[in-house]
Amino acid sequence: MELKFKVKVKPIGMATFGSVYALPLGPDVSFTRKFTIQAGKRITKYYIPGSSFKGALRSSASRIADLFGFKCCGEIDIERIEKAHERMGGVCDVCRLFGYPKSNAPSVLKVSDLELQGDVNVETVAGIRIDDSSGKVATGALFTSEKVYGVEFAGEISLSDVDVNLIGLTLLSLAELRLDRFGRRSMVDVMIEDDGQLESVIKNTDWIILLNELKRWLYDEVL
């Protein structure tokens, strides 16, 4: 059985989920986008890559796993991951959920791209880089980035393993992301839309409380 639910992301203030490729004659950091052809016209679609969102969730899970009794190897290098798992006596909960390099087991959690809902508000904002050693503005450090505001993105999360504990770790990761930074140090709110699949599995557990909290925006009055 596979569980699926909708996830929405709303930037708090202005936010950048930037591409590594600068646009010709555009800002140094451009927002990720897709180009499609509709009725002979080129259409630009802004989006948050599912891989980026999944990576942010993994980081969130790694930060809070130990606090809630989950196992986390805390490693990113494959050799160190495998050694940590050997010491633990098995694959840690975070790697079970999100997968890890060279693993024979596929990732339990999958995330689609999060597509922009409605029209987009975009501004190009100037910024500076600070030299860590001197604490002063670095030479040639002025740059521009493309930021969006007052918008929502929506996508889908699927779980291939109906394990209550892994569902709980997923919910904790989503809740933790509300309190951290994502993308180019952008703050976001996160909300779940569940058609009953999640609730039917965890309704008799403590995770139902967290699920109900995630069904509404945390920063409802902030754009």
C-alpha positions, 0 to 999 in steps of 0.5 A: 500500500502506498500513502499519498498526500498533498503538501503546500509551501508558502514563503514567509516574506520574500524567498528564493529557491534559486537555480545554479544557472544565471539567466542571460542578462538576468539576476545572478541567482534566478528562481527555478523555472520550467519552460513549456510551449502552449498554443505556440507560446513559450510559458514560464512556470516557477516551481520548487524542485522535489529533490530540493524539498526532499533534501530540506526534509532530510536535513530537518529529520536529521536535526530532530530524530534523536529528540524523538527517539529515532535513529540517525547516523548523521553522515553523508559520506557513503563509507561513513554511513555504512560504518555508522549503520554497522555500529547501530546494528541496522539502517537508521530511521532517517536513511530508511525514510529518505534513502542513501547512496548505493543502497539496494532499498529504494527511498520510502519517501518520494516528493514531486515538484512543487508547482506554483499556484496562481500568479507569481509576484517576482522582484530582483533584489540586491545583496552582498556577501560578507568575508567571514575572516574580516567580517566586512563586505567581500571584494566584488560581492554585490549580487542580485537574486530573484525573489517571489512573495505572496504565492503558494506552491503545491506538490505531492508526497508519497510513502511506499511503506505504511510504517507508523513510525516513518509516517511520524518522522515525516510529519516531524520533518515537515513541522521542523521545516516551518522553523528553519530556513529553506532554499537561499535562507528563505523561511517558509510555512508548510501545510498538508492536505490529507484525503483521509489516507494518513489519518486512517493509519495514525488515528489511534496514535499520538501522531494524529495531533501533529497531523491536525496541526499540519493541516493549517498554516502556522503563520496564517497572518504573514505573507 
